[in-house]
Amino acid sequence: MPIIRLSGTVLNDPDQEINPARELRADLLSILFRAGWNIYNSNGDQRITLGNIEKRIIESNAFLFTPHPSLEDMFKAISIFVGYQTLDPNLQSKPTLILNGDNSWTGFFDVLSQLQRQGTIKQNHQEFLLPVDSVADVLPTLKTAATRPPPDAGRERHFSISVKGFETPPPSNLIGNVCVFCSASIEEESYLNEGYILGKQLAENQLGCVSGAGKSGIMGTVVRGSVDAGGYTAGSNVPHIIELEGLPDGLSTFWLKPDIYTRMEIMIEHSDAFVIMPGGSGTMQELLALLIFRSQNDPLMEGKPIVIFNRPMPDGSGFWDSLVTLLHSHGRGDSCIVVSDINDVIPALLPLLTPVPA
């Protein structure tokens, strides 16, 4: 029997005689069981971690997200979308549905729509994360998705690279490592210049540059800026993404990982601070992972600041406005430092990384 994985936590409210979330969950379980689906996470109490999420994806045939998402739910949804975009073979022909009849997922979709307008998401996210309005729409949508070809992510593998991991000890004067999460697809010159400036400034301030080790877009120019300035650069990537993006030249250390989640984990582990540059769904995924770790008081995020570069746009808005709004709506608006000038990124980080003299 096919397996569908449900997302969303059902909370018991003793003051509520009727719990709409439990009723919706019960209705879903009933129609899915009757239609022949086995259900994972039927009670909504299973935790997803960076260590087990790929296993959960492999063992499932479809995914269904229920209303009122937590940060973890949004992280899981964006992770699946990133998998579709990067041609993850473990997601081939596996549909994802999002119940949004009450518009509780709309803020999440607003971020994806803004990124699509700005060109960092090339795909129509609603062809991959299928919105449904009601429980009654779930089975028909699943049936339709099962009979049509999977959406085309519009990407091709351009590189054939056989590579192994390697490590170089960081220099003794290194203050710390700053992980830069950003787009590997933007090719507009002004964005690339800002990436190069940041990489150069990291090196000039004795800060190592950790990245996703992609050769293209802002990701590639951040590494190049650091390398050109004599900086220490480390990065992690996975085989099927290397085939899409290549590897930048000059890395001091490279961690080869089997999936994007263990890749993310080693980048977080080896970093002392984080910068969120203009990016797409992968950058959003990485920020959500940081905030989840922080909310769980995970030692991996202890004392590690996050700076969002909310690049000004021609219409007066900021690149990450919709994401900042989403974080505020989930009570996480104060979790990050937001700056609007690339030259303010390092000054925002340095006081938080440099020990205060006794």
C-alpha positions in Angstrom: 0.0 0.0 0.0 1.2 3.5 -0.7 2.3 5.6 2.3 1.4 9.2 2.9 3.2 11.3 5.5 1.1 13.9 7.4 2.6 17.0 8.9 1.2 19.2 11.6 0.8 18.8 15.4 -2.5 18.2 17.0 -2.6 20.0 20.3 -5.1 19.2 23.1 -6.8 22.3 24.5 -8.6 21.4 27.8 -10.7 24.6 27.5 -12.0 23.7 24.0 -14.9 21.3 23.9 -14.4 20.7 20.2 -10.9 20.8 18.7 -11.2 21.6 15.0 -7.6 20.4 14.3 -8.4 17.0 15.8 -11.7 16.8 13.8 -9.8 17.6 10.6 -7.2 15.0 11.4 -9.9 12.4 12.0 -11.6 13.2 8.7 -8.3 12.9 6.9 -7.4 9.6 8.5 -10.8 8.2 7.6 -10.8 9.1 3.9 -7.2 8.1 3.4 -7.5 4.7 5.1 -10.6 4.0 3.1 -8.8 4.9 -0.1 -6.0 2.4 0.7 -3.3 4.7 2.0 -1.1 3.8 5.0 -0.4 6.9 7.1 2.8 8.0 8.8 2.6 10.5 11.6 -1.2 10.1 12.0 -1.1 11.5 15.6 1.1 14.5 14.6 3.7 13.7 17.2 6.7 12.6 15.2 9.7 14.9 15.1 11.7 15.6 12.0 15.4 16.4 12.3 18.2 17.1 9.8 19.4 13.5 10.6 16.1 11.7 9.7 14.3 13.9 7.2 15.8 12.2 4.1 14.8 8.8 5.5 11.2 10.0 6.0 11.2 11.2 2.4 12.5 8.0 1.0 9.9 5.9 2.9 6.9 8.0 1.8 5.0 8.1 -1.4 3.2 11.4 -0.9 3.1 14.2 1.7 0.2 16.2 3.2 0.5 19.3 5.3 -2.4 20.4 7.5 -3.3 24.0 8.5 -1.6 26.2 11.1 2.0 25.4 10.3 4.8 25.6 12.8 8.3 26.6 11.8 9.1 22.8 11.6 6.1 22.3 9.2 7.3 25.1 6.9 10.8 23.7 7.0 9.6 20.3 5.9 7.5 21.8 3.1 10.3 24.0 1.8 12.7 21.1 2.1 10.5 19.0 -0.2 10.2 21.9 -2.6 14.0 22.3 -2.7 14.3 18.5 -3.4 12.0 18.9 -6.4 14.0 21.8 -7.6 17.4 20.0 -7.3 16.1 16.8 -8.9 16.4 14.7 -5.8 15.8 11.2 -7.1 14.1 10.2 -3.8 11.3 12.6 -4.6 10.5 11.5 -8.1 6.7 11.2 -8.7 5.9 11.9 -5.0 3.1 14.6 -4.7 2.9 17.1 -1.9 -0.4 18.7 -0.8 -1.0 21.6 1.5 -4.4 22.2 3.1 -4.8 25.9 3.1 -8.6 26.5 3.2 -8.1 28.8 6.2 -5.2 30.7 4.6 -2.9 29.8 7.5 -0.2 28.8 4.9 -0.7 32.0 2.9 2.3 33.8 4.5 4.5 30.9 3.5 3.2 31.0 0.0 3.7 34.8 -0.1 7.4 34.3 0.5 7.7 31.9 -2.4 5.6 34.2 -4.7 7.9 37.1 -3.9 11.0 35.1 -4.6 9.5 33.9 -7.9 8.8 37.5 -8.9 12.4 38.4 -8.0 13.7 35.5 -10.1 15.4 33.3 -7.5 12.6 30.7 -7.9 12.2 29.7 -11.5 9.3 27.3 -11.0 5.7 27.9 -10.2 5.6 26.6 -6.6 1.9 25.7 -6.8 2.7 23.0 -9.4 4.9 21.3 -6.8 3.3 22.1 -3.5 -0.3 21.5 -4.4 -2.8 23.8 -2.5 -6.1 22.2 -1.5 -9.0 24.0 0.1 -10.7 21.2 2.0 -10.4 17.6 3.2 -12.8 16.7 0.3 -10.2 17.9 -2.2 -7.4 15.7 -0.9 -8.2 12.4 -2.7 -9.1 14.0 -6.1 -5.9 16.0 -6.0 -3.8 12.9 -5.1 -5.5 10.9 -7.9 -4.8 13.7 -10.4 -1.2 14.0 -9.3 -0.7 10.3 -9.7 -1.8 10.2 -13.3 0.1 13.2 -14.6 3.8 13.5 -15.4 5.8 15.2 -12.5 6.3 18.9 -13.0 9.5 19.9 -14.9 11.9 21.7 -12.6 13.6 23.2 -15.6 17.1 22.2 -14.6 19.8 20.1 -16.2 22.9 18.5 -15.0 25.8 20.4 -16.6 28.8 18.9 -14.6 30.2 15.4 -14.3 32.5 15.6 -11.3 34.3 13.0 -9.3 35.3 14.7 -6.1 36.3 13.8 -2.5 36.2 15.8 0.7 39.3 17.4 2.0 40.3 19.7 4.9 42.9 22.4 5.5 43.4 23.6 9.1 42.1 27.2 9.5 44.7 29.9 10.1 45.7 30.7 13.6 44.4 34.4 13.4 40.9 33.4 12.4 38.3 35.1 14.6 35.5 32.7 13.5 33.6 31.3 10.5 30.7 33.0 9.0 28.3 30.8 7.0 26.7 32.6 4.0 23.4 31.2 2.8 22.5 32.7 -0.6 21.4 32.0 -4.2 23.3 29.9 -6.7 21.1 31.0 -9.5 21.1 34.9 -9.5 23.3 36.2 -12.3 22.5 39.9 -12.2 25.8 41.8 -11.9 24.8 44.0 -8.9 23.9 41.0 -6.8 27.1 39.2 -7.7 29.2 42.3 -6.9 27.6 42.4 -3.4 28.4 38.7 -2.9 32.0 39.4 -3.9 32.2 42.4 -1.6 31.0 40.3 1.4 33.4 37.5 0.7 36.3 40.0 0.5 35.2 41.7 3.7 35.1 38.4 5.5 38.7 37.7 4.6 39.9 41.2 5.4 38.4 40.9 8.9 39.9 37.4 9.6 36.6 35.7 9.2 36.3 32.4 7.4 33.7 31.9 4.7 31.5 28.8 4.9 29.2 28.2 2.0 27.1 25.6 0.1 30.1 25.2 -2.2 28.3 26.1 -5.4 30.2 27.7 -8.3 27.3 29.8 -9.7 25.4 32.8 -8.6 26.0 34.8 -5.4 27.3 31.6 -3.8 30.2 31.4 -6.3 31.1 35.1 -6.0 31.2 35.1 -2.2 33.7 32.3 -2.3 35.7 34.0 -5.0 35.8 37.3 -3.1 37.2 35.5 0.0 39.7 33.5 -2.1 40.9 36.6 -3.9 41.5 38.3 -0.6 43.5 35.4 0.8 40.7 34.2 3.1 39.9 30.7 4.5 36.9 29.1 2.7 35.0 26.0 3.6 31.9 24.5 2.0 29.7 21.4 1.7 27.8 20.0 -1.2 26.1 16.8 -2.4 26.7 14.9 -5.6 23.5 15.6 -7.4 23.7 19.3 -6.8 27.4 19.4 -7.8 26.2 18.1 -11.1 23.9 21.2 -11.4 26.1 23.9 -10.0 29.8 22.7 -10.1 32.3 23.5 -7.4 34.1 26.8 -6.9 37.8 27.1 -7.2 40.0 27.8 -4.2 38.1 26.1 -1.3 40.3 25.4 1.7 38.0 22.7 3.0 35.3 20.7 1.4 32.8 18.4 3.1 31.1 16.0 0.7 27.8 14.9 2.1 25.1 12.4 0.8 22.1 14.7 1.2 21.2 18.4 1.7 20.3 17.9 5.4 23.7 16.5 6.5 25.3 19.1 4.3 23.4 21.8 6.2 24.2 20.3 9.6 28.0 20.3 9.0 27.8 23.9 7.7 26.0 25.0 10.9 28.4 23.0 13.1 31.5 24.6 11.7 30.1 28.2 11.7 30.0 30.9 14.4 27.6 33.2 12.7 25.3 33.3 9.6 24.4 35.8 6.9 21.3 35.4 4.8 21.9 37.0 1.4 19.4 37.2 -1.4 18.4 33.7 -2.3 15.6 31.3 -3.2 13.8 28.5 -1.5 17.1 26.8 -0.4 18.1 30.0 1.5 14.7 30.1 3.1 15.0 26.5 4.1 18.4 27.1 5.7 17.2 30.1 7.7 14.2 28.1 9.0 16.6 25.3 10.1 18.7 27.8 12.0 15.6 29.2 13.8 14.4 25.7 14.7 17.7 24.8 16.2 17.7 28.0 18.2 14.1 27.4 19.4 15.2 23.9 20.6 18.2 25.4 22.4 20.4 23.1 20.3 24.1 23.6 21.2 24.8 23.9 17.4 23.2 27.4 17.5 24.3 28.6 21.0 25.6 32.2 20.8 25.5 32.3 17.0 24.0 35.5 15.5 22.0 35.6 12.2 22.1 38.7 10.0 19.6 39.1 7.1 20.7 41.3 4.3 17.3 42.7 3.2 18.6 44.2 0.0 16.6 47.3 -1.1 14.6 46.7 -4.3 13.8 49.3 -7.0 10.2 49.6 -5.9 11.3 50.6 -2.3 10.6 47.2 -0.8 13.2 44.9 0.7 14.3 41.6 -0.9 13.3 39.6 2.2 10.3 41.7 3.3 7.8 38.8 3.1 10.1 36.5 5.0 10.6 39.0 7.7 6.8 39.5 8.0 6.4 35.7 8.2 8.9 35.5 11.0 7.2 38.2 12.9 3.8 36.5 12.5 5.4 33.4 14.2 7.0 35.3 17.0 10.5 35.1 15.6 11.0 38.6 14.4 13.7 39.4 16.9 15.7 36.3 16.1 17.7 38.0 13.4 19.5 41.3 12.8 18.2 42.9 9.6 20.4 45.3 7.6 19.7 46.9 4.3 23.3 47.8 3.2 25.9 45.2 2.3 28.6 47.3 4.2 26.6 46.9 7.4 26.8 43.1 7.5 30.3 42.8 9.0 29.9 45.6 11.5 26.7 43.9 12.7 28.6 40.6 13.2 32.0 41.6 14.5 31.0 42.8 18.0 29.2 39.5 18.5 32.2 37.4 17.4 35.1 39.4 19.0 35.6 38.6 22.7 35.2 41.7 24.9 38.5 42.5 26.7 38.3 41.7 30.4 
